[in-house]
Amino acid sequence: MALKLWASSTANALKISCSGAKTSPFLPFSISRCFSSVLDGLKYSSSHEWVKHEGSVATIGITDHAQGHLGEVVFVELPESGSSVSKGGGFGAVESVKATSDVNSPVSGEVVEVNTKLTETPGLINSSPYEDGWMIKVRPSSPTELDSLMGPKEYTKFCEEEDAHH
């Protein structure tokens, strides 16, 4: 009993949770992992950005895994609508209580919309990384770039391997 209480207290102190993944109403299901969720229907980059491609627009944000490692997000820097992004190139930054990290675009194209809610409420990246915490919407100039991104199972394996090395 004492060991269970200690483990529970330690998990709470470290803010560790292995509860089920948050599912999204617009995606069929999610793959649950301890600490983060990976949603089906999205593509993922090795720098921990996600892409949801719908029609001629790709919505981009940072993954639950990334926001979990960053900690509480306190500031977000985003590009202007109408600007261009290049695959693998930085388009903004996320500042947390732990660090500031560049955010890279998984696809090339024109920014057609920016999530202005993040200016006032950057914590949306923590509370809703796949929905309210999206960062930019891009009209891809080369939609085939999406083919080189990981699916949910590949990304889950990638994160597990990356975490095992740290």
C-alpha positions, 0 to 999 in steps of 0.5 A: 500500500505504501509503495502504491501511495508513493508511486501515485504521489510521485506521478502527481508531483511529476504530472505524469498521467497514463490515462487514455488519449483525448480523442477528436470528434473529427478523427476516427480514433486515436492511438493511446500512449503513456504521456501523449496521444497520436491521432489517426488521420494525421501525418507527422514529421520527425521534428514533431509537427502534425499535418491534417490535409483536407482538400487544398489546405493543410493544417499544421501544429505541434504534436501532443508529444512535443507539447508534453516535452516543452511544458507549459507554453507561454508565448507563440510566434507565428508567420503572417498570412500570405507568407511562404513556408518551405518543407523543413524550414522554420515558420515560428517558435514556441516558448515554454517555461522550459525552453524556446523551440523553433517550429518547422513546416512539414510542407512547402506552400503559402500560409492562408490562415494563422491561429490568432487565438494562440496570441492571447491563449498560447496554452491551447497548444498544451490543452488541445494540440490537435484541435484548438492549438493548431498553428497555421493553415497552408496551401501546399505547393507540392502535395506529394511532400505529404507522402514522406511524412509518418503515419500514426503507427510510424510516429508512435514508434519514432517517439518511443525510440527517441524517448528510449535514447533520452 
